[in-house]
Amino acid sequence: MPSPRVERETPTFIQSARRAQLVGVAIEVIAELGAERASLGKVAERAGVSRGVIGYHFGSRDDLLDAVIAEVYAVGAREVGPGVAEAASPSESLSAFVSGSITFYAKFPHHMQALTAIFASGHRPRVDRGEHAAELLELDSILQRGIDAGHFRPMDTTLMASVIRAVLDVAVKEIAAGRDSRSITEEVHHTVLAATRRENS
């Protein structure tokens, strides 16, 4: 009979599906209760399983939080990535990144509430996450390509990527507060383009 260690290293389809289900439940619980109150016991109760099942799939609460963060970023990449990749120019890529991100926030409010709660708890700082760094690098690349193509003004692309991320963070909060995503998209899009466009372009 295979040992539990072997099963953990080579999860079956059923195990992977159960893990994904538990991550989904954890997202709902964290969005509802906050990261501090979302214990393994609460997640297990909501999922209708024992706490031991949660421990088997994730090992610890920190592992579960990491899995939630990874899932939110993965969903975001699936929602936003294609539009950015298919854009015909750096300007269109930046527009797709901004509008796609805000559409994602509105479409998956519980995902964003859970992610925000985890980062706010201090246990998993966003600045330490590889996914966050990758997002900033993608923005940096879009901006640099836009400068090279003559679409964007000369700028510190690293700083501007962080500025755009900060503006999108405001969009997350506004959507969570019930603001219309279309008006937010229009305003953020105008702000970002005004900050990056080349003079007389």
LINFEN-V448995 format. One record per backbone hydrogen bond with DSSP energy under -0.5 kcal/mol. NH is the residue of the N-H (numbers start at 0). CO is the residue of the C=O. If there is no record, write none. Layout:
NH/CO ; NH/CO
This chain:
6/2 ; 7/3 ; 8/4 ; 9/5 ; 15/11 ; 16/12 ; 17/13 ; 18/14 ; 19/15 ; 20/16 ; 21/17 ; 22/18 ; 23/19 ; 24/20 ; 25/21 ; 26/22 ; 27/23 ; 28/24 ; 29/25 ; 30/26 ; 31/27 ; 32/28 ; 33/29 ; 37/33 ; 38/36 ; 42/38 ; 43/39 ; 44/40 ; 45/41 ; 46/42 ; 47/43 ; 48/43 ; 52/49 ; 53/49 ; 54/50 ; 55/51 ; 56/52 ; 57/53 ; 58/54 ; 59/57 ; 63/59 ; 64/60 ; 65/61 ; 66/62 ; 67/63 ; 68/64 ; 69/65 ; 70/66 ; 71/67 ; 72/68 ; 73/69 ; 74/70 ; 75/71 ; 76/72 ; 77/73 ; 78/74 ; 79/75 ; 80/76 ; 83/79 ; 84/80 ; 85/81 ; 86/82 ; 86/83 ; 92/88 ; 93/89 ; 94/90 ; 95/91 ; 96/92 ; 97/93 ; 98/94 ; 99/95 ; 100/96 ; 101/97 ; 102/98 ; 103/99 ; 104/100 ; 105/101 ; 106/102 ; 107/103 ; 108/105 ; 111/107 ; 112/108 ; 113/109 ; 114/110 ; 115/111 ; 116/112 ; 117/113 ; 118/114 ; 119/115 ; 120/116 ; 121/117 ; 121/118 ; 122/117 ; 123/117 ; 127/124 ; 128/125 ; 132/128 ; 133/129 ; 134/130 ; 135/131 ; 136/132 ; 137/133 ; 138/134 ; 139/135 ; 140/136 ; 141/137 ; 142/138 ; 143/139 ; 144/140 ; 145/141 ; 146/142 ; 147/143 ; 148/144 ; 149/146 ; 150/145 ; 151/145 ; 152/195 ; 156/154 ; 159/155 ; 160/156 ; 161/157 ; 162/158 ; 163/159 ; 164/160 ; 165/161 ; 166/162 ; 167/163 ; 168/164 ; 169/165 ; 170/166 ; 171/167 ; 172/168 ; 173/169 ; 174/170 ; 175/171 ; 176/172 ; 177/174 ; 178/173 ; 183/179 ; 184/180 ; 185/181 ; 186/182 ; 187/183 ; 188/184 ; 189/185 ; 190/186 ; 191/187 ; 192/188 ; 193/189 ; 194/190 ; 195/191 ; 196/192 ; 197/150 ; 200/197
